[in-house]
Amino acid sequence: MISIGILIASIFLLTAFAVERFDRRSGVPSVIVMIAIGLLAQPLLRPTSLVAAALKTMVPIAGAIGLVLIVLEGSLDIELRRERIKLVAKASILAVGAFVLCLSALAEITHYALHMDEFDAMVLATPFAVISSAIAIPASHFLEDSAREFIIYESSVSDIFGVLVFIALLNSGGTISGFLTGLAGGGILSLILAFVCSLALVLVSTRTDAHVRYVPLLAGLFALYAAGDLLHLSPLIMVLLFGLMLNNKQALDRLPGLRGVSDRIAPATVGEFKVLVQELTFAVRGFFFFLLGYSTKLVSFTEWRSWAVAAAVLVIAYGLRYSLLRLIEPRFTSSLAWMAPRGLVTVVLYLDAEQRLALPAYLNATVRLVVILSAMILALSRRAEPRGVARTSIS
């Protein structure tokens, strides 16, 4: 049985690599292919009981790990310079504005259509309002540098803000004051702890001369993420800040008492860490979407209500995004209007909401349809993009 498990894992990684190469050449997002492979693998793996035995625990764990790695990978690609402040501000405004408007519209529809309490409706709507950086960041490699950086910031902020709002809603007690207190308190405390812990991790990584450096560093980052999640904070802020500090070491010299720290961060160290994060992200992301496909029942796609809800979510999401892009950053409207995929974070938050709320069974298919259809829309937009904006992948 152990040998069979090793063989399956090896074949999976080789297949995921081939899918990633196929994505680069064909423009078909790897998420669609991995979900399809998971569906096709059902009759092959079901007799072994290897996947089914731990499926319920593996999907959320893989999702959480993948979310951390995706945000970390994106932050390690960002260079903070004074001339980028305006771009960052616009990306953040778009992310928060699109999330709030989409959440409000979907929650209102959910409240009346499913006869749910207003706060429960907002909890259910939150996962569908978040742009997934797990798909958006890797898929942005064909864009010009400024547009790709815009997507990295926007999707990361959308992930972080969405998770923060979701946690605040769950711990609000059903009151507006409880929600606002949790949102403000969690956000401020998250920022303070994120800065302190990220700075500590960066300093530790620069002072060690051990041969094994990156695994303990990642272990510490995941431990802090888990601790922040248990304390109902937004630990993704810490992940984002850590990556920004490590990739923008010159900014550390401006902080009191930290002058000269950047000299101890070798460019080779940052480069090696980036490669490690990219490799791990590739494996975990593929594993997650494979499991998602494996856990999907094809018969669930025959329910018309699943398609109707998915269509409503996508129409609202893309309609609001197009309008906001024209208002906030019109030069990116044509290239980024369809860059709003739902994916890993949507599924992870929905699974959490499903454990806390009594939800209709057809919504399980809806969340998968939203992920697949938004990825297909992204693929079509890439094909329609003029060749002049294509660029060499660096992810």
C-alpha positions in Angstrom: 0.0 0.0 0.0 2.9 2.4 0.8 4.4 1.7 -2.6 1.1 2.4 -4.3 0.8 5.7 -2.4 4.3 6.8 -3.5 3.6 5.8 -7.1 0.3 7.8 -7.1 2.0 10.8 -5.6 4.9 10.7 -8.1 2.5 10.3 -11.1 0.4 13.2 -9.8 3.4 15.6 -9.5 4.6 14.7 -13.0 1.1 15.1 -14.3 0.8 18.5 -12.6 4.0 19.6 -14.2 2.8 18.6 -17.6 -0.5 20.5 -17.0 1.4 23.6 -16.0 3.4 23.5 -19.2 0.2 22.9 -21.2 -1.3 26.0 -19.4 1.6 28.2 -20.6 1.3 27.0 -24.2 -2.5 26.7 -24.6 -3.8 29.4 -22.4 -6.2 26.9 -20.6 -5.9 27.5 -16.9 -4.4 24.6 -15.0 -7.2 24.7 -12.5 -9.7 23.4 -15.1 -7.4 20.6 -16.2 -6.6 19.5 -12.6 -10.3 19.4 -11.6 -11.0 17.4 -14.7 -8.2 15.0 -13.8 -9.6 14.6 -10.3 -13.0 13.7 -11.8 -11.4 11.2 -14.1 -9.4 9.7 -11.3 -12.5 8.8 -9.2 -13.0 5.3 -10.6 -9.2 4.6 -10.6 -8.5 5.7 -7.0 -11.7 4.8 -5.2 -10.7 1.1 -4.9 -7.5 2.0 -3.1 -9.2 4.1 -0.5 -6.1 6.3 -0.2 -7.7 9.5 -1.2 -11.2 9.0 0.1 -10.0 8.0 3.6 -8.7 11.5 4.4 -10.5 13.6 1.8 -12.5 15.8 4.3 -9.4 16.9 6.2 -7.0 17.1 3.2 -9.0 19.6 1.2 -9.2 22.3 3.9 -5.5 21.8 4.9 -4.3 21.9 1.4 -6.4 25.0 0.8 -5.0 26.8 3.8 -1.4 25.9 2.9 -1.9 26.9 -0.7 -3.4 30.2 0.3 -0.4 31.1 2.4 2.1 30.1 -0.3 0.1 31.9 -3.1 0.1 35.2 -1.1 3.8 34.7 -0.2 4.8 34.0 -3.8 2.9 37.1 -5.0 4.5 39.4 -2.3 8.0 38.1 -3.2 7.4 39.4 -6.8 6.5 43.0 -5.6 9.1 45.8 -5.5 8.0 48.8 -3.4 9.1 52.0 -4.9 7.8 55.5 -4.5 6.5 55.7 -8.0 4.3 52.6 -7.4 2.3 54.1 -4.5 -0.5 55.3 -6.8 -0.8 51.9 -8.5 -1.0 50.2 -5.1 -3.6 52.6 -3.9 -5.8 52.1 -7.0 -5.4 48.3 -6.8 -6.5 48.3 -3.1 -9.4 50.6 -3.8 -10.6 48.4 -6.6 -10.2 45.2 -4.5 -12.1 46.6 -1.5 -14.7 48.4 -3.5 -15.5 45.4 -5.7 -15.6 43.1 -2.7 -18.0 45.3 -0.7 -20.4 45.9 -3.6 -20.4 42.3 -4.7 -20.9 41.1 -1.1 -23.8 43.5 -0.6 -25.5 42.5 -3.8 -25.1 38.8 -3.3 -26.1 39.0 0.4 -29.2 40.9 -0.5 -30.3 38.3 -3.1 -29.4 35.4 -0.7 -31.4 37.0 2.1 -34.6 37.0 0.1 -34.1 34.0 -2.1 -33.0 31.5 0.6 -34.9 33.3 3.5 -31.7 33.5 5.5 -30.8 35.8 8.3 -28.9 38.9 7.0 -25.7 38.0 8.8 -25.9 34.4 7.6 -26.5 35.6 4.1 -23.4 37.8 4.3 -21.3 34.8 5.6 -22.5 32.7 2.6 -21.9 35.6 0.1 -18.4 36.4 1.3 -16.6 33.5 -0.4 -18.1 34.4 -3.8 -17.0 38.0 -3.5 -13.3 37.3 -3.1 -10.9 37.2 -6.1 -8.7 34.1 -5.8 -5.0 35.0 -6.0 -4.3 31.3 -6.3 -5.5 31.6 -10.0 -5.1 35.3 -10.7 -1.4 35.6 -9.9 -0.2 32.6 -11.9 -2.5 33.5 -14.8 -1.2 37.0 -15.0 2.2 36.1 -16.5 1.0 37.1 -20.0 0.3 40.7 -19.0 2.6 43.6 -19.1 4.5 44.4 -15.9 2.3 47.2 -14.6 -0.9 45.2 -15.2 0.5 42.1 -13.6 1.6 44.0 -10.6 -1.8 45.6 -10.3 -3.4 42.1 -10.3 -0.9 40.9 -7.6 -1.8 43.7 -5.3 -5.5 43.6 -6.0 -6.0 39.8 -5.6 -3.8 39.7 -2.5 -5.8 42.6 -0.9 -9.0 40.9 -1.9 -7.9 37.6 -0.2 -6.8 39.4 2.9 -9.8 41.7 3.3 -12.2 38.9 2.4 -10.8 36.6 5.1 -10.8 39.4 7.6 -14.5 40.2 6.9 -15.4 36.5 7.0 -13.8 36.0 10.4 -15.4 39.2 11.7 -18.9 38.0 10.5 -18.5 34.6 12.1 -17.6 36.1 15.4 -20.0 39.1 15.3 -22.7 37.4 17.3 -25.1 38.6 14.7 -24.8 42.3 15.6 -23.4 45.2 13.6 -21.4 46.4 16.6 -19.9 43.0 17.0 -18.9 42.9 13.4 -17.4 46.4 13.3 -15.5 45.7 16.6 -14.1 42.4 15.2 -13.2 44.0 11.9 -11.5 47.1 13.3 -9.9 45.3 16.2 -8.8 42.3 14.2 -7.5 44.5 11.4 -5.4 46.8 13.7 -4.1 43.9 15.9 -3.3 41.9 12.8 -1.3 44.8 11.4 0.7 45.2 14.6 1.4 41.5 15.0 2.1 41.1 11.3 4.8 43.8 11.4 6.4 42.5 14.6 6.4 38.8 13.6 7.4 39.5 10.0 10.3 41.6 11.1 11.4 38.9 13.6 11.3 36.3 10.9 13.4 38.4 8.6 15.9 39.1 11.3 16.2 35.4 12.2 16.6 34.4 8.6 19.5 36.9 8.2 21.3 35.8 11.4 21.5 32.1 10.9 24.4 30.4 9.1 22.9 26.9 9.3 22.6 24.7 6.2 18.9 24.3 6.8 17.3 27.7 6.8 14.2 27.8 4.6 12.2 25.0 6.1 12.3 26.4 9.7 11.5 29.8 8.2 8.4 28.4 6.4 7.5 26.4 9.5 7.6 29.6 11.6 5.5 31.4 9.1 2.9 28.6 9.0 2.8 28.5 12.8 2.2 32.2 13.0 -0.5 31.9 10.4 -2.2 29.1 12.4 -1.9 31.1 15.6 -3.4 34.2 14.0 -6.3 32.1 12.6 -7.0 30.6 16.1 -7.0 34.1 17.5 -9.6 35.2 14.8 -7.1 37.6 13.2 -6.1 38.0 9.6 -2.8 36.2 9.4 -2.5 36.6 5.6 -1.5 40.2 6.3 1.6 38.9 8.1 2.4 36.6 5.1 2.1 39.6 2.8 4.3 41.8 4.9 6.9 39.2 5.4 7.3 38.7 1.7 7.4 42.5 1.1 10.1 42.9 3.8 12.2 40.1 2.4 12.0 41.3 -1.2 12.4 45.0 -0.3 15.3 44.9 2.1 16.3 48.5 1.5 13.2 49.6 3.3 14.4 48.1 6.5 17.3 50.5 6.7 14.9 53.3 7.2 13.6 51.8 10.5 15.2 52.9 13.8 17.8 50.5 15.0 17.8 48.4 11.8 20.3 50.2 9.7 22.6 47.7 8.0 20.2 44.8 8.2 19.7 44.8 4.4 23.4 44.1 4.0 23.0 40.8 5.7 20.2 39.7 3.3 22.1 38.2 0.3 20.3 38.5 -3.1 21.1 34.8 -3.6 19.2 34.0 -0.3 16.1 35.7 -1.5 16.4 34.1 -4.9 16.7 30.6 -3.5 13.8 31.2 -1.2 11.6 32.4 -4.1 12.4 29.2 -6.0 11.4 27.1 -3.0 8.1 28.9 -2.5 7.3 28.6 -6.3 8.0 24.9 -6.2 5.8 24.3 -3.1 3.1 26.5 -4.4 3.0 24.6 -7.7 2.6 21.2 -5.8 0.0 22.4 -3.3 -2.1 24.3 -5.8 -2.3 21.3 -8.1 -3.0 18.9 -5.2 -5.8 21.1 -3.9 -7.7 21.4 -7.3 -7.1 17.7 -7.9 -8.8 16.9 -4.6 -11.6 19.3 -5.4 -12.2 17.5 -8.7 -12.0 14.1 -7.0 -14.6 15.2 -4.4 -17.0 16.5 -7.0 -20.0 14.4 -8.0 -20.9 14.9 -11.7 -24.6 14.2 -11.0 -24.7 17.4 -8.9 -24.1 19.5 -12.1 -27.6 18.4 -13.4 -29.3 20.6 -10.8 -30.5 23.8 -12.7 -30.5 25.9 -9.5 -26.7 25.4 -9.3 -26.2 26.8 -12.7 -28.7 29.7 -12.1 -26.9 30.8 -8.9 -23.5 30.5 -10.5 -24.6 32.6 -13.4 -26.0 35.2 -11.1 -22.8 35.4 -9.1 -20.6 35.8 -12.3 -22.9 38.4 -13.9 -22.9 40.5 -10.7 -19.1 40.1 -10.1 -18.0 40.9 -13.6 -20.5 43.7 -14.1 -19.4 45.5 -11.0 -15.7 44.9 -11.8 -16.1 46.4 -15.3 -17.8 49.5 -14.0 -15.2 50.0 -11.2 -12.3 49.5 -13.5 -13.6 52.1 -15.9 -13.9 54.5 -13.0 -10.6 53.7 -11.1 -8.1 52.6 -13.8 -9.6 52.9 -17.3 -6.3 52.0 -19.0 -6.6 48.4 -17.6 -10.3 47.9 -18.4 -9.9 45.9 -21.5 -7.1 43.6 -20.2 -8.2 43.1 -16.6 -12.0 43.2 -16.8 -12.1 39.4 -16.9 -9.3 38.8 -14.5 -11.5 38.1 -11.5 -11.4 34.3 -11.0 -12.9 32.6 -8.0 -10.8 29.7 -6.7 -8.9 28.4 -3.7 -10.0 31.0 -1.2 -13.6 30.8 -2.4 -13.7 27.0 -1.8 -11.9 27.2 1.6 -14.2 29.9 3.0 -17.3 28.1 1.6 -16.3 24.9 3.3 -16.0 26.8 6.6 -19.4 28.4 6.0 -20.9 25.1 5.2 -19.9 23.7 8.6 -21.6 26.6 10.4 -24.8 27.1 8.3 -27.6 24.9 7.0 -27.1 25.3 3.3 -28.9 23.8 0.3 -27.1 20.8 -1.2 -27.1 22.3 -4.7 -24.7 25.1 -3.5 -21.9 22.5 -3.4 -22.1 22.3 -7.2 -22.5 26.1 -7.4 -19.2 26.8 -5.8 -17.4 24.4 -8.2 -19.2 25.9 -11.2 -18.2 29.4 -10.2 -14.6 28.3 -10.0 -14.6 26.4 -13.3 -16.6 29.0 -15.2 -14.5 32.0 -14.0 -11.4 30.1 -15.0 -12.9 29.5 -18.4 -13.7 33.2 -18.8 -10.1 34.0 -17.8 -8.9 31.6 -20.5 -11.0 33.2 -23.2 -9.9 36.6 -22.2 -6.2 35.5 -22.5 -6.9 34.4 -26.1 -8.6 37.6 -26.9 -5.7 39.7 -25.5 -3.6 41.5 -28.2 -0.2 39.8 -28.7 1.6 43.0 -27.9 0.9 42.8 -24.2 2.1 39.2 -23.9 5.3 38.7 -21.9 7.6 36.0 -20.7 6.5 34.2 -17.6 8.4 34.8 -14.4 6.2 32.8 -12.1 
